[in-house]
């Protein structure tokens, strides 16, 4: 799995929720993140705690995340197939012995 996600989506409902997706050796994986601004320090922080609005935002993001990861996988497969078609084919012994 590379360090850079192949997709990153932020919620329109709760701007603090985002989903990132990667395609690794064993298939796609996703990370759900919630950021908030700490009132005391003024710093932005991450948390695993979610409220009902966050769950609604996640529920709305999941279909888009799944669709986009499928599109990315399809494009990756097409690039792989195109590269295989462009790769030089190995010649057989029979082809090597044909006189010109």
N, C-alpha and C positions, 0 to 999 in steps of 0.2 A: 504494500500500500504506500503510495507516495504521500508526502507531507502536505501537498496542496490538494484541497478537495476539488472534485470535478463539478460540484454544484454547491451553491450557497443561496439560501432563500431566507428572506426576512418577512415576518408577518405584517400584514396591513392592519390587523386588529390590535395586536400587542407588539409594539416595535422592539420590545425587549427579547422576543423569542426568535430564534433562527434555527435552521436545520442545515447541516453541511453533509455532503455525501462523498464517499470515496469508492472506487472500484479496486478491490484488492485481489490477491491470489485466489481467495475462496469466495469471491463475489462481492456484491455491494455491501457497504456498511454506512450507518448514519450516526451523526452526533446532534443531539438537541441541546441548545444552549439558551440560558436566560441571563441577561445582563441587567443590572440596575445601578442606579447612582446612590451611593451611601450618603444619607443626609448629614451625618456627623462629619465625615471626612471630605465629602464632595468627589470621591474617587468612584470610578466605575468598577464593579465587581461582578463575578459570575456566581450563580447559585444553582443547586439541584432542587430547591423548593419551588413548587408550582402552585398557583391558585386556579380556581375554575376558569377564569378568563384565559390563562395560559394554556390549559388543556383544550379549550375551544380553538385557540390559535393553532395549536399543534395539529388538531384534527383537520383543520382546513389546509395545512401545509403538506400533510402526508401524501395525499393523491398527487399533488404537483411534484413533490420530491421523487415519488416512484416513477412517474411519467418521464421526468427529465433524466433519471438515471437509466431508464430503458432506452431512451433516445441516445444517450451517450454510449451505452453498450452497443447499440446497433451501429452507430457511426464508427466505433472502434473495430467492430467485426468487419464492416465494409472496407475500412482502410487496410486491415489485415489481409482480406481476400484480394484487394487490388494489388497490394505489395507482392502477394504470392503469384499473381498472374504476371507481374512485371519481372519477377526474378528469372534469371537465365535458367533454362531447363538443362538438366544433366543429359549429356549425350550418351547413347548406348554404344556398345562396342560395334554393333552392326552399322550404325550411322557413321562411325569413325572410319570404317573400311570401305566406304563407297568412294570410288575414284571420281575425280572431277575432270 
